[in-house]
Amino acid sequence: MKFEVEELENNRKKVSIEVPSEVVTSTFNRVLRGLQENVELKGFRKGKVPLDLLRTQYQADAHKHVIQELVQGNLPQALKDNGLKPAENPKIEPGTLLDGFPFKFSATFENIPKIDLKNYLGFKIKPESVEVKEQEVKEQLDRLHSSLGHFHDHDGDIFEGKIAGEFEFFTADSPEKLAESKGEKLIHEMGVGPLVESIEEKIRGIKKGESREFSNEVPTSEDGKEKKTFYYKVTLHGLKTKHLPLLDDESAKRFGNFKNLNDLSEKITEELKAQKQQVQNDTHRQNLVEFLIKEHEIKVPESMKARWMQTIVYNYATELGKMGFSKEDIEVKLKEQGDSILTAAESQAKTSLILDAIGEKENIQASEEDFRKEIVRMAVEQRRNPKEVFEEIQNRGMVGAVVEKIQEVKTLDWLLGKATEA
């Protein structure tokens, strides 16, 4: 195999490759034999069609497969030998393919610059113990205890205090759509029911048979600064009181394979501790990322930045959709957040480049099992079938992005394991 590399503008490369004639011929024969096993032509048994006839009848199909094999079989080695890493899918320009002659093709792409790693093992962590307070365990037990209760009709007329209300809720993202919305019936207890505190205050004191219409702002960003207004119509149909059974060893068994109430409490303590540990780990990871970016000056390839923008936009739009935003509103929000999305994409790309370089140097890779676990995790989070999640990722061409994310997390955890005490 012969190859040469041409330097183009904006860190773009053009790799021209010539595959020897003997490799072309062997690839042709392999592809044709593969076709021979499956093709059926009138007058011939399956698998017995002569190769010369296949060359004539299936020339276009054979050429397509041969070119694909020659590119996939030779381009990776040429890139590796020249220390090149495409930041995008290379644009392939094939030459003329003739059996028995050398085959030439070129691949053009934006190249990922070589990262000069500096001080990536210099991160320091301030040790913090993770503790779970008795009150936190009690609050969780109270929530579980409340779920065992049964509601009974109450003779009162006003929703307030500990009496639950039997409501019908109508929700829409505009006053015009409110009249057309479909009502949802629910039972709500003040302080422990499904409704947020801001809505609770607007229905406090409502009388049986009364309807109220109001609006409420819902946060649409992690910091809570961005909000969207939703409109509600609420009708109180009746009042309920909840009767709770005794929370003892027997009732604890209803929540799972627990021996007694103490066993349940210990499990809750473990889960709360794991949640706090996860929050702490996430904080350490974010601080580590900021440290790495500060230590390395990197010019991000435009194609890589665009790929991260696609991922961020998809995730943001998905979250807005879950919150009830219409397609039109989602498009407006994406335009409003254009600058912040671009900044986030550049930061993510820098992080990816640094962690990829560290992972390569330290031989940290994502395994098939890591990928399978991530798909299952995403499916559980989205309450979907893992197969559906995988197919969607595959159809959107985001498998590579998921693998990169897995490797990033593994590399971050490896770096945290090497961190020293502040």
ZIMOGI-V536258 format. One record per backbone hydrogen bond with DSSP energy under -0.5 kcal/mol. CO is the residue of the C=O (numbers start at 0). NH is the residue of the N-H. E is the energy in kcal/mol with one decimal. If there is no record, write none. Layout:
co	nh	e
CO	NH	E
CO	NH	E
//
This chain:
co	nh	e
1	17	-3.3
3	15	-2.8
5	13	-2.0
8	11	-1.0
10	110	-2.6
11	7	-2.9
12	108	-2.2
13	5	-2.7
13	15	-0.6
14	106	-2.3
15	3	-2.1
16	104	-2.1
17	1	-2.4
18	102	-2.0
19	22	-0.5
19	23	-1.8
20	24	-2.6
21	25	-2.1
22	26	-2.2
23	27	-2.5
24	28	-2.5
25	29	-2.1
26	30	-2.6
27	31	-2.6
28	32	-2.3
29	33	-1.8
30	34	-2.1
31	35	-2.6
32	36	-1.4
33	37	-0.6
34	37	-1.2
34	38	-2.5
35	46	-0.6
38	46	-1.0
40	43	-2.3
44	47	-2.3
49	53	-1.9
50	54	-2.4
51	55	-1.1
52	56	-3.0
53	57	-2.8
55	58	-0.7
57	61	-2.8
58	62	-2.7
59	63	-2.0
60	64	-1.9
61	65	-2.6
62	66	-2.7
63	67	-2.0
64	68	-2.3
65	69	-2.7
66	70	-2.5
67	71	-2.5
68	72	-2.2
69	73	-0.9
70	73	-0.7
70	74	-2.7
73	77	-1.8
74	78	-2.5
75	79	-2.4
76	80	-2.8
77	81	-1.2
78	83	-2.9
79	82	-1.2
84	111	-3.4
89	91	-0.7
90	107	-2.0
91	93	-0.5
92	105	-1.6
95	97	-0.6
97	100	-1.9
102	18	-3.2
103	94	-2.4
104	16	-3.1
105	92	-2.6
106	14	-2.9
107	90	-3.0
108	12	-3.0
108	110	-0.5
109	86	-3.3
113	115	-0.6
114	116	-1.2
118	121	-1.4
122	419	-1.9
124	126	-0.7
124	421	-2.4
128	130	-0.6
130	132	-0.5
132	136	-1.6
133	137	-2.5
134	138	-2.4
135	139	-1.7
136	140	-2.4
137	141	-2.6
138	142	-1.7
139	143	-2.1
140	144	-2.9
141	145	-2.4
142	146	-1.4
143	147	-0.5
144	147	-1.4
145	148	-1.5
149	242	-2.6
151	240	-2.7
153	238	-0.5
156	207	-2.6
157	159	-0.8
158	204	-3.2
159	162	-1.2
163	239	-2.8
164	166	-0.8
164	187	-2.3
165	236	-2.9
165	237	-1.0
166	185	-2.0
167	234	-1.9
168	183	-2.6
169	232	-1.9
171	230	-3.3
173	177	-1.0
174	178	-0.7
176	179	-0.6
176	180	-0.8
177	180	-0.9
183	168	-3.1
185	166	-2.9
185	187	-0.5
187	164	-2.6
188	191	-1.2
188	192	-2.5
195	198	-0.7
195	199	-2.2
196	200	-2.1
197	201	-0.6
198	201	-0.6
198	202	-1.0
199	202	-1.0
199	203	-1.0
202	205	-1.8
205	158	-2.5
206	209	-2.5
209	235	-2.1
211	233	-3.1
213	231	-3.2
215	229	-2.6
217	227	-2.4
220	223	-1.3
225	219	-3.4
225	220	-0.8
227	217	-3.2
229	215	-2.4
230	171	-1.9
231	213	-1.9
232	169	-2.1
233	211	-2.7
234	167	-1.8
234	236	-0.7
235	208	-3.8
237	165	-3.1
238	153	-2.3
239	163	-2.3
240	151	-2.4
241	243	-0.5
242	149	-1.9
245	247	-1.1
247	251	-2.0
248	252	-0.9
249	252	-0.6
250	253	-1.3
251	254	-1.6
252	255	-1.2
255	257	-2.2
259	263	-1.8
260	264	-2.3
261	265	-2.3
262	266	-1.8
263	267	-2.3
264	268	-2.3
265	269	-2.2
266	270	-2.3
267	271	-2.6
268	272	-2.2
269	273	-2.3
270	274	-2.3
271	275	-2.3
272	276	-2.4
273	277	-2.1
274	278	-2.1
275	279	-2.3
276	280	-2.6
277	281	-2.6
278	282	-2.0
279	283	-2.4
280	284	-2.7
281	285	-2.3
282	286	-2.4
283	287	-2.4
284	288	-2.6
285	289	-2.2
286	290	-1.9
287	291	-2.5
288	292	-2.6
289	293	-1.9
290	294	-1.6
291	295	-1.0
295	297	-0.6
297	299	-0.7
300	304	-2.2
301	305	-2.3
302	306	-1.7
303	307	-2.0
304	308	-2.1
305	309	-2.0
306	310	-1.7
307	311	-2.7
308	312	-2.9
309	313	-2.2
310	314	-2.4
311	315	-2.7
312	316	-2.8
313	317	-2.1
314	318	-2.1
315	319	-2.4
316	320	-2.2
317	321	-1.9
318	322	-1.2
319	324	-2.2
320	323	-1.4
325	329	-2.4
326	330	-1.9
327	331	-1.8
328	332	-2.5
329	333	-2.4
330	334	-1.8
331	335	-2.3
332	336	-2.0
334	337	-1.3
336	340	-2.7
337	341	-2.1
338	342	-2.3
339	343	-2.4
340	344	-2.4
341	345	-2.2
342	346	-2.2
343	347	-2.7
344	348	-2.5
345	349	-2.4
346	350	-2.5
347	351	-2.7
348	352	-2.5
349	353	-2.4
350	354	-2.8
351	355	-2.4
352	356	-2.0
353	357	-2.3
354	358	-3.0
355	359	-2.4
356	360	-2.1
357	361	-2.6
358	363	-3.0
359	362	-0.6
362	364	-0.6
364	366	-0.5
366	370	-2.0
367	371	-2.5
368	372	-2.4
369	373	-1.9
370	374	-2.1
371	375	-2.2
372	376	-2.5
373	377	-2.6
374	378	-2.3
375	379	-2.5
376	380	-2.4
377	381	-2.3
378	382	-0.8
378	383	-2.6
384	388	-2.1
385	389	-2.5
386	390	-2.4
387	391	-2.3
388	392	-2.3
389	393	-2.6
390	394	-2.8
391	395	-1.9
392	397	-2.8
393	396	-1.3
397	401	-2.0
398	402	-2.5
399	403	-2.5
400	404	-2.1
401	405	-2.2
402	406	-2.4
403	407	-2.3
404	408	-2.3
405	409	-2.4
406	410	-2.5
407	411	-3.0
408	412	-2.7
409	413	-2.0
410	414	-2.6
411	415	-2.6
412	416	-1.9
413	417	-0.8
414	417	-0.7
414	418	-0.6
415	418	-0.8
419	124	-2.8
//
